Amino acid sequence: MNSLTPMLQLVVCNLKGFLREPEAVFWTYGFPLLMVVGLGIAFSSSSASSVQFDVVQGPAAEKIVAAVANNPGFKVKVNPQDVAMARLRTTRTLVVVAPSQDGGYQYYFDPSNPESKAAQSAVDDALQRAAGRKDAFASQEVRVEAPGSRYVDFLVPGLIGMNIMGGGMWGVGFVLVDMRIKKLLKRLLATPLRRPHFLLTVVGTRLVFFIPEAFFLLLSAYLIFKVPIRGSIFAIAAVAFVGSLSFSGLGLLSASRAQRIETISGIMNV
């Protein structure tokens, strides 16, 4: 009999057992897709973010509000000083503007917060322009979006790498320990199946699971968030293959002496 025949039969058996467990299918294929969609939407940066600041209630408040009323990049609220300062301390506003005795303005902001510092500069620039300040020269803004700078561009490769690690370690180490607890390894020793063939079957099954998983992640990211694949497909496949083998080896090493689920869980978490 061909030595590959029992290995293929075991791979098919593992695939059938996997497809009979809806929970395993969801956590392997469905959950990563939900993470890509959910986190990609949650952390999508808007093209025009507004600056929110508070103005201390008083006679000069209307003048400040009128100075930025026609600028859609600002969101301003007029509050008493204690309320405005409380909002600043709880980061519900970035800057608090209060009139000073010399006719200017005082800016209350958190210098350790980059967004607060940037908001203070933007508010000051808008109020200075409204007061009549002229620029020494005309400038133009040309916005250039660098490829790969969005959050989702880092999220998708990170999820693929996490799935490679999880599938290689948990999908190999946990399965072997579970089979040891159920005495399935001893039963397999009584069969003509060779030990290297059995280990190759376990690792090969994880590789088969990973191929559609990576494909659906990349396809969903491209269709929903326009995340392109930059570089060679063969290089990506080679890195994923080597990574799967590496983490599968760590899974085998972790499961070599573990006798209980708690033991293998602790070893792999380390």
N, C-alpha and C positions, 0 to 999 in steps of 0.2 A: 504494500500500500504506500502511496506517496505520502511523505512526511508532512506535506502542507495540508493534506486533507483533514486530519483531526484539528489542526490549528484553525482552518477556515470554519469548520463546524462549531468550534468553541466561540469564535467571533460572532457567527450568526446567532448562536444561542444567547450570548451576552446582549446582542442587539435586540433580540426578541424580548428578553427579560426586561430590558430598559424601556422599550416601547409599551410594555404592559403596566408601567408605573407612571400615571399622569403627573404625580408630584415631581418625579425625577425629570421628566421632560420639561415641565414648567421651569424648574430651578436651573436647568441647563441651558435652555433656549429662550424661554419667555422672560425670565427675570432680567437677564442682561439687556434685552431689548427695551424693557420698561425703564431700566436705569438710563439708557442712552436717551430715550425720548424725554423722560422726566427731568433729568439733570440738564440735558441740553436746552430745554425750554426755560428751566428755572434760572440758569446762568447765562442766558443769551443777553448780550449787551445791546441795548437800544442804540440806534444811530444818533439820537440827540437826547442826552440826559440833562434834566433840569437841575438847577441849583436852588436849594430850598434854604431860606433864611428868615429870621424873625426881626421885626422892628419893634422897639420899645414904644409903647403907647404914649402919645404926647402931641404937642402942636406940630412938630416936624415930621410926624409919621406919614401924613398925607403927601408931603413933598417927596419923601423917599419912595413911597409906593408909586407915585406918578412918574418918577424917573425911570422905573423899570416896567411900567405897565405895558408898554408896547413890545417888550422883549419876551418872547415865549420861552427863553432859556432860564427864566427865574420863576420861582414860586415863593411868594412872600405872604407872611401872616403878621398881623399887628396884635401884640399881646402886652399885658403889663410886664414890668421888668422881672418880677419874681417868677411869673409863668414862663417868660422867654428863657430865663436862665435855667429853670428846671428842665425845659425842653432841650437846652444845649447839653446839660449834664447827662441826660438820658439818650443823647444822640438822635433825638427826633428832629432836630434842626442842626445845620452845620455852622451857622454864623448868627450872631445877634448884633444888630446895629442900633446904636443909641446916639442921640445928638450930644455933642460936647459944648462946653461953655463958650469956646472961641468961635462957634459957628460951624465947626467941622463935625466929624462923626467918630465915634469909638466903635471898634470892632472887637467883639468877644468871640473867641474861637479856640479850638484845641490845637496847638501847634504840633502835637504828636500824631495827629490824624491827618494823613495826606489829603483826604477829601475836604476836610475842614479848611486846611491851608489854601487849597486851590479855590474853594468857594469864596474865601475872604478876598483873594486877589481878583476874582471875577466881579464880586460885588463892588469892590473899591474902584475897579476900572469903569464899571457902568455908572457909578455915581460921579466919578470925576468927569466923564464925558458929558453927563447931564448938566454939570456945573460950568461947562464951557471949555474944557481942556481940548486942545487940538493936537493931533498926532503930527510928528515931524515928517512923516512920509506915509504914503498909502501902502497898505499890505493886503495880501490876498491869502485865503486859506485854501490849500489843496489837500484834501484828505486821501490818504493812501492806506488801504487795508492790506497789511502784510499777511501772506498765506501762512496758515498754521498758528495764528496768534489767538484764536478763539478758544474758549474753554472746552467746547466739544471736540476740537481738534486734538486736545490732549486726552480727553475722556475716552475716546474710542480705542486708541492704542493701549491705554492703561487697563481698560476692561478686558481687552484681548489678552494682555499679559497676565492679568489676574486670573482669567479663566484657564490659561495654560498652567499656571502654578497650582490652582485648585484642582484641576482635572488630573494633573500629573501626581500630586501628592495625595489628595483625598481620594481620587478615583482609583489609585493603585494601592496605596498603603492601607486605607480604610477597608477596601474590598478584601485584601488578603487577610487582614486580621479578622474580619467578619467570617470569612471562610474557615479560618483556623478555629474560631470559637464554635462554629457549626460542624466541625470535624470533616469538612469537605475536602481539605487538603490531604488528609489520610486516605480518604476514599479514592482520590485521584492518583495517589501513589500506587494503588493496587491495579491501575489500568496501564496499558502499554504507552500511554502518553509520557513523553520525556519532560523533565523539569524545565530545560531551556525553552522548549516549545510552549509550555504552559505560561511561563513568564513573558515570552514574546507575545502570546495571545492577549494577556492582560494589558500590556503596553500598546499593542496594536489596536485594541478596542478603544482605548482613550484617544488615539490619533484619529480613528474613524469618527468619534463623537465630536472632535474639535473642528473638523473640516466644515460641516454645515453650520456650526456655531459661529465661526469666524466669517463665513460667507454672509450669513444673515445680518451680522453686526455691521459689516462694511457696507452691505447693500442698503440697509436701513439708514445708516449715517449719510450715505450719499444721496438717497432719495429725499430725506427729510431736511437735513442740514447742509447739503451740498459739500460734504467732506470728501475731497478727492484723494485718490491714492497716488502719492508722489514717490517715484522711485520704481525699482524693478519688482515686478510681481514674484519673480523667482527668488530674489533676495529676501523678500518678506516671507515667502514660504519656507526658505531654508532656515531663516532665523527662528520661525515658529516651530519647525521640525526639531531643530537642535534644542530649543528651549523645552519642548515637550519631552524629549528623551532625557534631558538633564533633571527636570523635576520628577519624571517617572523614576529615575534612578534614586533620587532622594526619598521618594515614596517607598521604594523597595527596601532601602536602607532603614527607614523608620519602622517598617513592618517586620524586619528580619527577626527581632527578638520580642516584640510586643505580644502579650498574651490576652490583653483586655482592651475594650474600646476606650476606656478612660486613659490607658497608657499611651495608645497611639494618638489620641487627641492631644494629650499634653506634649508629646514629642513633636508633632507637626506644628503645633502653635508656637513652639520655641523656634 
